[in-house]
């Protein structure tokens, strides 16, 4: 029997070979060399050998490996035949040129292990780096002695497997320790070259690769990967890669922190980056990201919005990424990191809200409004305009004082909501502070449009507001300034809109006024007066006028309507004077107190003005005492703001002492004010004055904030009925009722009462009959300068001596 492959080798068919003897199939010279294996197989042994033979159709000889396996023995134990297996091994017998190439290749060596002689011959000596490229023959014990102990069992096992009759090839990785103590890592591939009669390999040959650098690189990569994984576990950032088509091919995230971010629920691998922001294609952040990635540019600290779904909360990612370019310069995608910065972004928004938003109303604050005005100035083309509206709620303080700050806050919130409804999307509503609001009308192209919008605002804010069971109604004074007619800077526009608003309040409130040339003149006057007032404070250029406070003599009977002014005046004596500030400009103009006191308050100069004016007043009062022997008191009006100044108590005492004025001759008039009642520090200051003998008087009683509990907490000894009540009290029953109730209350509380603004004999007689002991007003005397006051006191003394 023979198979087709062997028949083809000889160029015959299987049928042609059947019955042929061995000497007919094998040349005589070859037959001589194989007699020994044939004899062995006939003895029942397995035999193997290699020989060269001709392949039909080819000139060159080819190598055959032949394996002879005997038939099972017959009844007499004789071997009746054998099987012959042949393998073409021509490739294993390459030319010497190829072997030379292998022998001299760096990082690769050829070796042969002769198991019969116990020697290994290597074309390169890798165990001695100094003679690395020289051939070397080792004994097996010498060679095995250089194997790393941990690798020795695997090497011995590989040799045993390849040496076995059924073994053929083996590959094993082995570390060798060189003579200098260094280690070389090798990959060894061996194949059986010859076998003995028993089929056991006698010669093995093979190749060895030096993979030391490869394994070191792999070790470094493993360590780097380990560090990377550890950092990824500890980091809150996500690491990602995308391919050239922007498809995500890799994402790693911290398993420890995955639960902290909604991103952990997403399966993003395999998705295109463009699919990550549905509905946000037009956001500037994603547009910037797309542009950078299309241009293969680096992405640095770019924060983009993201939603998990249409109804999900808005998240924020911070993205850093770099393009991946291969060794040929071709773009291979992006590699980067993503951090969920939603919490940090929300915190920044809160900070921005605190910095640029009014906490009560949610409107823009002054800082943000000014920024919007600056932006509008920068982008408004020549020939176009926009307007600024400055809005003040009229008499809002009355709501706060009468109903409390909680109700006042609701009014402010309602006002803000109405302004937002009126402001178009491209306009800005803001709260300037207190009860003042602003509107930036970008679409107001001229003064007329701005005034129409202001009228709508005025109408809306004038509509009733409902709170609990109470209906509240406010009005608004509005000033308008238009760019560029009324100003070209933010400061000019706000200042002139503010000036126009104050003009509307001066003209009666609940009005809309536009900035004008006349108003500009008043602003310039105010600016000039402010400058001169500062110089007047520095140079002490104020004078004092005194208005007498008249006290009814105890032994005088009540007068009837026929009493003359001269008779009435004889029934009163001067018990004190009120010091009033007066100021004359360098050009001789006498400025009214209402005007210059308002400027001092608005400019924050009252703290500087107060001590100067007190000194001037005390100096004049000291002359009244010294030159005319005046024994009455001097009243001086102070505001809660002035009493906030440090060391105000000691300052007043020191000044009084310097002019030799007894403390009990000083009366400080306090304007009735909610700030006084609710400020423990001010109450403490008042108590210090009382303990040191200074009298306290409550001015303007009966108007503004009137609280009966007010009197029980303040250490006052006197109240002054406001001129708004005293003037006309004889003909107005409502004023009369308030005045009579005040007098009754004061008598019960043992308080002195002074009626201010008594200007007619009729009002004087009414006050006299109602039991008011002291009056102040033009009915007896206007405010007089120092010399006029000295003359009056002298004349009264002369009349008394006669």
FIKOL-255432 format. One line per field, with one value per residue (C-alpha): x, y, z; residue number from 0; residue in one letter; chain. Coordinates in pm, whole numbers. Layout:
// residues N
X	X ...
Y	Y ...
Z	Z ...
num	NUM ...
residuo	a ...
cadena	A ...
// end
This chain:
// residues 802
X	0 105 -90 -127 122 408 310 313 657 789 583 373 20 -52 -153 185 370 176 385 715 1013 1209 1516 1294 1175 1497 1827 2101 2330 2044 1944 2291 2254 1920 1981 2045 1704 1531 1696 1587 1226 1220 1336 1022 1183 1072 1339 1384 1633 1675 1785 1787 1586 1464 1118 957 966 1230 1604 1719 1720 1490 1520 1295 1247 1150 985 954 697 677 355 230 418 261 180 544 655 803 759 594 623 627 471 683 597 788 798 953 1201 1377 1293 1471 1788 1818 2120 2433 2369 2040 2201 2479 2220 2057 2386 2490 2155 2155 1911 1877 2101 2097 2189 2208 2175 2340 2178 2417 2736 2571 2676 2502 2659 2540 2640 2643 2750 2476 2599 2909 2831 3201 3202 2840 2895 3141 3033 3038 2998 2860 2819 2457 2531 2728 2446 2171 2371 2307 1928 1735 1620 1254 1269 1460 1156 985 1304 1359 995 1021 1336 1165 859 1052 1278 989 914 600 761 853 868 863 878 976 1072 1384 1594 1970 2213 2525 2876 2864 2548 2307 1998 1897 1544 1510 1241 1360 1206 1342 1281 1404 1677 1765 1621 1772 1646 1401 1248 1393 1550 1927 1980 1768 1825 1651 1645 1671 1548 1671 1347 1504 1415 1067 996 1140 917 620 706 724 394 235 362 240 -95 -112 -35 -288 -557 -480 -497 -817 -965 -867 -956 -1298 -1203 -1305 -1039 -1151 -1036 -1209 -1126 -1074 -1453 -1517 -1656 -1575 -1365 -1248 -1373 -1249 -1394 -1344 -1559 -1536 -1682 -1909 -2213 -2144 -2209 -2514 -2266 -2208 -2547 -2449 -2300 -2101 -1854 -1939 -2136 -2036 -1943 -2198 -2473 -2388 -2558 -2901 -3081 -2762 -2608 -2619 -2472 -2151 -1959 -2033 -1976 -1630 -1557 -1664 -1445 -1137 -1182 -1244 -919 -739 -648 -594 -892 -809 -1045 -1355 -1677 -1981 -2347 -2497 -2836 -2897 -3241 -3491 -3644 -3320 -3128 -2851 -2502 -2165 -1849 -1497 -1310 -935 -815 -525 -525 -345 -101 83 444 331 168 -184 -468 -589 -848 -851 -743 -862 -1025 -1371 -1465 -1822 -1803 -2177 -2146 -1856 -2042 -2355 -2142 -1993 -2343 -2443 -2139 -2223 -2581 -2454 -2218 -2454 -2807 -3021 -3092 -3442 -3590 -3363 -3312 -2973 -2792 -2617 -2288 -2446 -2666 -2366 -2192 -2495 -2497 -2126 -2195 -2485 -2260 -1999 -2238 -2484 -2416 -2380 -2717 -2900 -2996 -3104 -3246 -3190 -3489 -3426 -3730 -3801 -4107 -4272 -4307 -4201 -4052 -4403 -4493 -4180 -4232 -4603 -4639 -4292 -4008 -4175 -4458 -4207 -4010 -4324 -4387 -4032 -4069 -4402 -4246 -3959 -4204 -4397 -4079 -3973 -4310 -4276 -3914 -3880 -3641 -3347 -3394 -3260 -3444 -3234 -3259 -3030 -3082 -3350 -3667 -3484 -3494 -3341 -3445 -3212 -3434 -3217 -3505 -3586 -3463 -3535 -3660 -4024 -4006 -3827 -4095 -4371 -4205 -4160 -4530 -4619 -4390 -4547 -4897 -4809 -4640 -4937 -5181 -5292 -5103 -5288 -5122 -5321 -5638 -5469 -5459 -5145 -5085 -4764 -4659 -4328 -4109 -3912 -3615 -3508 -3169 -3103 -2774 -2594 -2797 -2782 -2453 -2187 -2062 -2230 -2167 -2317 -2629 -2698 -2623 -2847 -3132 -3100 -3106 -3420 -3582 -3507 -3652 -3977 -3990 -3930 -4215 -4463 -4374 -4558 -4413 -4184 -3911 -3644 -3302 -3285 -3058 -3229 -3178 -2816 -2782 -2921 -2680 -2390 -2507 -2529 -2179 -2047 -2223 -2081 -1730 -1786 -1944 -1636 -1425 -1673 -1644 -1265 -1258 -1554 -1754 -2098 -2295 -2562 -2909 -3119 -3498 -3640 -3852 -4115 -4253 -4582 -4542 -4708 -4909 -5073 -5439 -5572 -5640 -5953 -5972 -5933 -5579 -5320 -4986 -4804 -5015 -4966 -4590 -4569 -4717 -4424 -4053 -3763 -3686 -3444 -3324 -3290 -2959 -3007 -2730 -2691 -2445 -2353 -2148 -1838 -2039 -2279 -2564 -2742 -2823 -3136 -3077 -3302 -3079 -2735 -2831 -2968 -2639 -2441 -2652 -2634 -2256 -2190 -2060 -2289 -2033 -1781 -2034 -2187 -1889 -1808 -2164 -2190 -1874 -2014 -2345 -2180 -1957 -2264 -2460 -2167 -2185 -2557 -2481 -2180 -2302 -2672 -2670 -2902 -2991 -3207 -3121 -2986 -3152 -2945 -3084 -2893 -2966 -2917 -2644 -2441 -2476 -2317 -1985 -1732 -1688 -1977 -2070 -1725 -1689 -2001 -1905 -1554 -1684 -1939 -1667 -1436 -1704 -1799 -2153 -2315 -2434 -2785 -2825 -2796 -3101 -3042 -3340 -3389 -3587 -3855 -3715 -3765 -3387 -3365 -3617 -3459 -3092 -2958 -2634 -2821 -3031 -2708 -2574 -2894 -2868 -2513 -2634 -2917 -2685 -2453 -2731 -2796 -3168 -3321 -3615 -3819 -3860 -4135 -4371 -4704 -4587 -4396 -4328 -4538 -4530 -4651 -4415 -4140 -4164 -4136 -3794 -3628 -3492 -3651 -3778 -3948 -4149 -4205 -4535 -4445 -4527 -4748 -4982 -4939 -4978 -5352 -5457 -5718 -5915 -5850 -6034 -5813 -5497 -5667 -5754 -5394 -5251 -5493 -5416 -5043 -5072 -5276 -5028 -4729 -4889 -4949 -4586 -4457 -4296 -4245 -4420 -4311 -4538 -4332 -4446 -4699 -4741 -5076 -5240 -5535 -5307 -5123 -5450 -5564 -5237 -5259 -5613 -5523 -5252 -4938 -4676 -4415 -4430 -4183 -4265 -4296 -4587 -4327 -3998 -3825 -3482 -3227 -2856 -2629 -2630 -3007 -3054 -2827 -3032 -3361 -3239 -3116 -3451 -3645 -3424 -3479 -3858 -3848 -3661 -3934
Y	0 360 678 927 1176 921 812 1174 1219 942 1059 739 631 414 124 132 99 -193 -511 -333 -428 -175 -193 -96 215 334 386 139 406 517 163 96 384 269 -100 -45 127 -143 -416 -241 -217 -584 -662 -486 -149 194 352 707 861 1142 1111 1299 1195 1314 1461 1382 1687 1871 1870 1957 1690 1726 1613 1345 1248 881 704 319 156 -229 -429 -600 -936 -1250 -1578 -1680 -1334 -1244 -900 -947 -584 -222 117 389 757 1024 1405 1662 1853 2047 2380 2270 2229 2585 2708 2810 3173 3179 3019 3275 3548 3398 3340 3704 3874 4109 3999 3657 3348 2994 2703 2326 2095 1752 1537 1248 1448 1675 1992 2306 2508 2870 3100 3392 3389 3576 3470 3687 4037 4099 3808 3829 3789 3499 3132 2933 2568 2491 2170 2120 2161 2479 2617 2522 2676 3023 2976 3183 2936 3035 2954 2623 2391 2532 2490 2132 2050 2196 1986 1673 1733 1795 1495 1253 1026 1223 1560 1791 2169 2369 2738 2860 3194 3179 3428 3373 3526 3647 3614 3984 3923 4100 3924 3861 3751 3518 3350 3003 2800 2447 2166 1805 1756 1390 1105 785 437 463 777 994 1317 1318 1655 1969 2295 2626 3001 3235 3595 3855 4000 4181 4528 4414 4276 4589 4804 4586 4614 4991 4995 4773 4998 5304 5137 5050 5408 5533 5301 5404 5773 5709 5545 5839 6106 6250 6294 6070 5973 5920 5865 5913 5793 6016 6016 6154 5824 5749 5433 5440 5581 5509 5651 5614 5334 5497 5825 5697 5726 6095 6191 6124 6056 5711 5598 5666 5414 5648 5414 5382 5708 6007 6321 6515 6299 6402 6742 6713 7043 7228 7240 7617 7679 7883 7635 7331 7541 7630 7263 7160 7428 7327 6956 7022 7218 6946 7203 7148 7199 7363 7423 7444 7423 7301 7241 6892 6735 6364 6411 6679 6695 6648 6909 7101 6966 7120 6941 7074 6928 6911 6724 6691 6552 6219 6237 5921 5891 5968 6291 6159 6253 5953 6111 6282 6184 6384 6413 6522 6646 6694 7053 7102 7171 7412 7586 7617 7761 8012 8103 8164 8385 8568 8601 8753 8982 9091 9026 9189 8925 9047 9101 8894 9191 9301 9510 9840 9675 9455 9740 9968 9690 9656 10033 10022 9739 9934 10239 10023 9862 10146 10268 10640 10807 10562 10597 10416 10543 10503 10535 10616 10524 10615 10500 10802 10800 10437 10512 10564 10207 10074 10284 10221 9859 9719 9603 9273 9457 9700 9409 9267 9604 9606 9250 9335 9647 9439 9190 9468 9618 9280 9243 9588 9550 9386 9086 9300 9554 9537 9610 9662 9764 10056 10028 10098 10199 10307 10109 10140 10038 10022 10071 9967 10008 10368 10552 10904 11105 11066 10685 10691 10914 10686 10386 10583 10672 10302 10224 10503 10374 10014 10102 10320 10028 9895 9612 9362 9224 9006 9210 9540 9732 9935 10196 10373 10624 10667 10960 10881 11052 10986 11030 10940 10842 11032 11354 11359 11179 10966 10772 10543 10787 11077 10883 10751 11086 11279 11028 11053 11433 11421 11186 11428 11707 11513 11472 11843 11923 11723 11354 11099 11258 11176 11424 11417 11563 11920 12221 12392 12083 12078 12432 12322 12027 12257 12485 12191 12078 12431 12456 12122 12242 12568 12387 12171 12487 12646 12351 12364 12742 12754 12997 12940 13168 13096 13248 13208 13177 13252 12995 13183 13060 13192 13365 13179 13472 13591 13519 13382 13644 13692 13750 14126 14099 14276 14129 14369 14257 13892 13934 14094 13777 13567 13559 13398 13061 12943 12976 12730 12752 12751 12722 12991 13011 13294 13225 13419 13617 13735 13497 13369 13001 12864 12597 12345 12364 12344 12097 11862 11885 11816 11507 11375 11422 11264 11590 11607 11428 11704 11986 11893 11967 12289 12420 12313 12513 12821 12788 12746 13046 13263 13121 13196 13564 13574 13450 13675 14001 13990 13749 13510 13214 13017 12709 12654 12387 12232 11993 11666 11367 11001 10988 11255 11066 10758 10939 10803 10999 11236 11258 11360 11594 11793 11803 11923 12200 12313 12327 12524 12800 12779 12662 12444 12108 12157 12458 12237 12081 11831 11812 11468 11421 11157 10856 10481 10437 10582 10345 10030 10116 10011 10202 10531 10468 10421 10754 10932 10786 10918 11268 11250 11134 11429 11686 11747 11772 11582 11710 11518 11739 11730 11534 11447 11386 11104 10809 10856 10574 10621 10348 10563 10806 10535 10424 10759 10970 11288 11573 11775 11730 11988 11991 12017 12334 12126 12081 12416 12636 12681 12487 12750 12680 12310 12070 11775 11964 12084 11727 11609 11909 11867 11493 11564 11823 11586 11303 11530 11651 11292 11199 11518 11640 11998 12098 12356 12446 12525 12742 12955 13246 13413 13560 13322 13016 13164 13216 12861 12716 12932 12817 12453 12473 12482 12655 12740 12854 12924 13107 13424 13551 13690 13672 13535 13374 13650 13679 13703 14083 14101 13841 14041 14354 14170 14039 14388 14547 14291 14353 14729 14681 14468 14739 14989
Z	0 -62 -55 -337 -187 -200 -549 -664 -507 -735 -1033 -1036 -952 -647 -874 -1048 -719 -572 -561 -616 -398 -193 -415 -711 -530 -366 -546 -457 -303 -77 10 151 400 534 588 955 1028 822 1025 1343 1239 1140 1492 1611 1690 1571 1356 1216 977 721 364 35 -263 -601 -630 -962 -1190 -986 -1038 -687 -423 -131 225 367 730 745 1040 1035 1261 1273 1226 1536 1578 1432 1609 1610 1723 1386 1233 897 776 877 812 651 717 527 572 339 560 287 451 766 567 443 267 456 348 536 839 833 833 1139 1313 1285 1346 1652 1916 1756 1769 1636 1861 1854 2152 2126 2392 2328 2390 2647 2469 2343 2066 2019 1737 1986 2350 2533 2874 2841 2715 2639 2388 2286 1910 1933 1899 2219 2316 2664 2856 2953 3328 3254 3039 3281 3565 3419 3410 3664 3931 3888 3513 3538 3579 3269 3059 3176 3103 2750 2677 2806 2588 2268 2334 2368 2069 1991 2054 1775 1864 2189 2279 2622 2781 2997 3192 3202 3448 3272 3407 3509 3714 3479 3347 2987 2905 2605 2400 2283 2001 1941 1695 1680 1428 1485 1683 1804 1721 2011 1866 2138 2016 2008 1849 1886 1711 1741 1768 2066 2073 2318 2453 2751 2625 2528 2874 3039 2823 2909 3278 3253 3068 3331 3608 3418 3361 3730 3827 3575 3710 4066 3973 3779 4087 4304 4048 3977 3610 3322 3067 2709 2351 2020 1670 1363 1312 1663 1788 2152 2166 2526 2857 3205 3521 3893 4030 4370 4248 3974 4198 4256 3895 3675 3393 3543 3409 3047 2806 2585 2413 2046 2039 1829 2019 1814 1966 2320 2312 2150 2161 2247 1901 1898 2240 2209 2424 2205 1893 2023 2098 1747 1592 1791 1711 1343 1336 1538 1803 2175 2407 2738 3033 2815 3018 2821 2921 2904 2969 3022 2870 2766 3115 3308 3503 3329 3400 3323 3197 3190 2891 2824 2518 2274 1920 1865 1573 1462 1342 987 1098 1046 1281 1479 1708 2045 2393 2691 3030 3140 3484 3605 3737 3788 4161 4112 3829 4041 4322 4077 3962 4325 4371 4050 4169 4493 4302 4024 4149 4413 4676 4756 4409 4187 3957 3834 4091 4032 3932 3664 3541 3493 3302 3072 3014 2925 2680 2527 2483 2309 2056 1981 1624 1551 1509 1738 2103 2417 2746 3119 3352 3719 3934 4297 4492 4651 5031 5050 5390 5527 5432 5599 5912 5950 5835 5892 5671 5580 5404 5255 5110 4948 4785 4647 4511 4347 4195 4054 3898 3729 3590 3448 3277 3121 3016 2675 2643 2535 2817 3173 3497 3809 4170 4244 4619 4877 4693 4376 4051 3704 3354 3055 2747 2454 2208 2304 1995 2118 2415 2309 2311 2645 2796 2665 2828 3151 3147 3116 3410 3614 3534 3622 3951 4047 4038 4380 4547 4764 5073 5313 5374 5299 4973 4919 4655 4567 4309 4133 4039 3723 3563 3203 3036 2671 2511 2362 2401 2780 2838 2674 2977 3228 3512 3315 3215 3565 3726 3490 3510 3889 3866 3651 3904 4188 3977 3944 4322 4376 4136 4342 4291 4075 3763 3472 3396 3128 3173 3037 3001 3295 3504 3394 3530 3864 3867 3797 4077 4313 4216 4274 4610 4716 4640 4830 5127 5165 5181 5423 5660 5645 5707 5951 5733 5885 6113 6368 6393 6705 6712 7058 7241 7446 7776 7920 8255 8541 8690 8365 8305 7978 7713 7508 7137 7176 7313 7101 6997 7228 7523 7437 7398 7741 7887 7762 7828 7637 7799 7534 7178 6894 6708 6330 6069 5806 5518 5280 4968 4879 4621 4890 4808 5118 5055 5216 5484 5310 5004 5161 5437 5170 4977 5295 5364 5008 4994 5333 5482 5784 6002 5926 5935 6273 6501 6312 6339 6705 6780 6602 6789 7128 7065 6990 7284 7515 7405 7487 7835 7888 7731 7826 8118 7936 8157 7918 7713 7361 7144 6868 6609 6559 6339 6432 6169 6352 6679 6517 6495 6743 7067 6987 7358 7476 7175 7268 7635 7555 7328 7586 7850 7620 7589 7957 7878 8148 8023 8162 7932 7623 7458 7175 6940 6788 6471 6529 6346 6347 6348 6697 6851 6714 6761 7104 7043 6998 7308 7501 7368 7473 7821 7852 7760 8015 8294 8228 8239 7869 7792 7502 7298 7041 6735 6469 6692 6538 6180 6016 6241 6556 6808 7163 7280 7138 7430 7695 7565 7501 7792 7656 7872 7597 7278 7004 6819 6450 6259 6028 6328 6504 6197 6137 6445 6531 6213 6149 6378 6281 6373 6689 6791 6740 6928 7220 7249 7240 7519 7734 7684 7760 8082 8188 8112 8276 7954 7845 7523 7265 6972 6661 6372 6559 6318 6399 6707 6658 6671 6973 7163 7080 7212 7523 7602 7527 7791 7577 7796 7528 7168 6891 6572 6372 6580 6823 6637 6334 6361 6437 6380 6682 6706 6660 6935 7167 7093 7161 7495 7586 7495 7698 8000 7962 7948 8262 8459 8370
num	0 1 2 3 4 5 6 7 8 9 10 11 12 13 14 15 16 17 18 19 20 21 22 23 24 25 26 27 28 29 30 31 32 33 34 35 36 37 38 39 40 41 42 43 44 45 46 47 48 49 50 51 52 53 54 55 56 57 58 59 60 61 62 63 64 65 66 67 68 69 70 71 72 73 74 75 76 77 78 79 80 81 82 83 84 85 86 87 88 89 90 91 92 93 94 95 96 97 98 99 100 101 102 103 104 105 106 107 108 109 110 111 112 113 114 115 116 117 118 119 120 121 122 123 124 125 126 127 128 129 130 131 132 133 134 135 136 137 138 139 140 141 142 143 144 145 146 147 148 149 150 151 152 153 154 155 156 157 158 159 160 161 162 163 164 165 166 167 168 169 170 171 172 173 174 175 176 177 178 179 180 181 182 183 184 185 186 187 188 189 190 191 192 193 194 195 196 197 198 199 200 201 202 203 204 205 206 207 208 209 210 211 212 213 214 215 216 217 218 219 220 221 222 223 224 225 226 227 228 229 230 231 232 233 234 235 236 237 238 239 240 241 242 243 244 245 246 247 248 249 250 251 252 253 254 255 256 257 258 259 260 261 262 263 264 265 266 267 268 269 270 271 272 273 274 275 276 277 278 279 280 281 282 283 284 285 286 287 288 289 290 291 292 293 294 295 296 297 298 299 300 301 302 303 304 305 306 307 308 309 310 311 312 313 314 315 316 317 318 319 320 321 322 323 324 325 326 327 328 329 330 331 332 333 334 335 336 337 338 339 340 341 342 343 344 345 346 347 348 349 350 351 352 353 354 355 356 357 358 359 360 361 362 363 364 365 366 367 368 369 370 371 372 373 374 375 376 377 378 379 380 381 382 383 384 385 386 387 388 389 390 391 392 393 394 395 396 397 398 399 400 401 402 403 404 405 406 407 408 409 410 411 412 413 414 415 416 417 418 419 420 421 422 423 424 425 426 427 428 429 430 431 432 433 434 435 436 437 438 439 440 441 442 443 444 445 446 447 448 449 450 451 452 453 454 455 456 457 458 459 460 461 462 463 464 465 466 467 468 469 470 471 472 473 474 475 476 477 478 479 480 481 482 483 484 485 486 487 488 489 490 491 492 493 494 495 496 497 498 499 500 501 502 503 504 505 506 507 508 509 510 511 512 513 514 515 516 517 518 519 520 521 522 523 524 525 526 527 528 529 530 531 532 533 534 535 536 537 538 539 540 541 542 543 544 545 546 547 548 549 550 551 552 553 554 555 556 557 558 559 560 561 562 563 564 565 566 567 568 569 570 571 572 573 574 575 576 577 578 579 580 581 582 583 584 585 586 587 588 589 590 591 592 593 594 595 596 597 598 599 600 601 602 603 604 605 606 607 608 609 610 611 612 613 614 615 616 617 618 619 620 621 622 623 624 625 626 627 628 629 630 631 632 633 634 635 636 637 638 639 640 641 642 643 644 645 646 647 648 649 650 651 652 653 654 655 656 657 658 659 660 661 662 663 664 665 666 667 668 669 670 671 672 673 674 675 676 677 678 679 680 681 682 683 684 685 686 687 688 689 690 691 692 693 694 695 696 697 698 699 700 701 702 703 704 705 706 707 708 709 710 711 712 713 714 715 716 717 718 719 720 721 722 723 724 725 726 727 728 729 730 731 732 733 734 735 736 737 738 739 740 741 742 743 744 745 746 747 748 749 750 751 752 753 754 755 756 757 758 759 760 761 762 763 764 765 766 767 768 769 770 771 772 773 774 775 776 777 778 779 780 781 782 783 784 785 786 787 788 789 790 791 792 793 794 795 796 797 798 799 800 801
residuo	x x x x x x x x x x x x x x x x x x x x x x x x x x x x x x x x x x x x x x x x x x x x x x x x x x x x x x x x x x x x x x x x x x x x x x x x x x x x x x x x x x x x x x x x x x x x x x x x x x x x x x x x x x x x x x x x x x x x x x x x x x x x x x x x x x x x x x x x x x x x x x x x x x x x x x x x x x x x x x x x x x x x x x x x x x x x x x x x x x x x x x x x x x x x x x x x x x x x x x x x x x x x x x x x x x x x x x x x x x x x x x x x x x x x x x x x x x x x x x x x x x x x x x x x x x x x x x x x x x x x x x x x x x x x x x x x x x x x x x x x x x x x x x x x x x x x x x x x x x x x x x x x x x x x x x x x x x x x x x x x x x x x x x x x x x x x x x x x x x x x x x x x x x x x x x x x x x x x x x x x x x x x x x x x x x x x x x x x x x x x x x x x x x x x x x x x x x x x x x x x x x x x x x x x x x x x x x x x x x x x x x x x x x x x x x x x x x x x x x x x x x x x x x x x x x x x x x x x x x x x x x x x x x x x x x x x x x x x x x x x x x x x x x x x x x x x x x x x x x x x x x x x x x x x x x x x x x x x x x x x x x x x x x x x x x x x x x x x x x x x x x x x x x x x x x x x x x x x x x x x x x x x x x x x x x x x x x x x x x x x x x x x x x x x x x x x x x x x x x x x x x x x x x x x x x x x x x x x x x x x x x x x x x x x x x x x x x x x x x x x x x x x x x x x x x x x x x x x x x x x x x x x x x x x x x x x x x x x x x x x x x x x x x x x x x x x x x x x x x x x x x x x x x x x x x x x x x x x x x x x x x x x x x x x x x x x x x x x x x x x x x x x x x x x x x x x x x x x x x x x x x x x x x x x x x x x x x x x x x x x x x x x x x x x x x x x x x x x x x x x x x
cadena	A A A A A A A A A A A A A A A A A A A A A A A A A A A A A A A A A A A A A A A A A A A A A A A A A A A A A A A A A A A A A A A A A A A A A A A A A A A A A A A A A A A A A A A A A A A A A A A A A A A A A A A A A A A A A A A A A A A A A A A A A A A A A A A A A A A A A A A A A A A A A A A A A A A A A A A A A A A A A A A A A A A A A A A A A A A A A A A A A A A A A A A A A A A A A A A A A A A A A A A A A A A A A A A A A A A A A A A A A A A A A A A A A A A A A A A A A A A A A A A A A A A A A A A A A A A A A A A A A A A A A A A A A A A A A A A A A A A A A A A A A A A A A A A A A A A A A A A A A A A A A A A A A A A A A A A A A A A A A A A A A A A A A A A A A A A A A A A A A A A A A A A A A A A A A A A A A A A A A A A A A A A A A A A A A A A A A A A A A A A A A A A A A A A A A A A A A A A A A A A A A A A A A A A A A A A A A A A A A A A A A A A A A A A A A A A A A A A A A A A A A A A A A A A A A A A A A A A A A A A A A A A A A A A A A A A A A A A A A A A A A A A A A A A A A A A A A A A A A A A A A A A A A A A A A A A A A A A A A A A A A A A A A A A A A A A A A A A A A A A A A A A A A A A A A A A A A A A A A A A A A A A A A A A A A A A A A A A A A A A A A A A A A A A A A A A A A A A A A A A A A A A A A A A A A A A A A A A A A A A A A A A A A A A A A A A A A A A A A A A A A A A A A A A A A A A A A A A A A A A A A A A A A A A A A A A A A A A A A A A A A A A A A A A A A A A A A A A A A A A A A A A A A A A A A A A A A A A A A A A A A A A A A A A A A A A A A A A A A A A A A A A A A A A A A A A A A A A A A A A A A A A A A A A A A A A A A A A A A A A A A A A A A A A A A A A A A A A A A A A A A A
// end
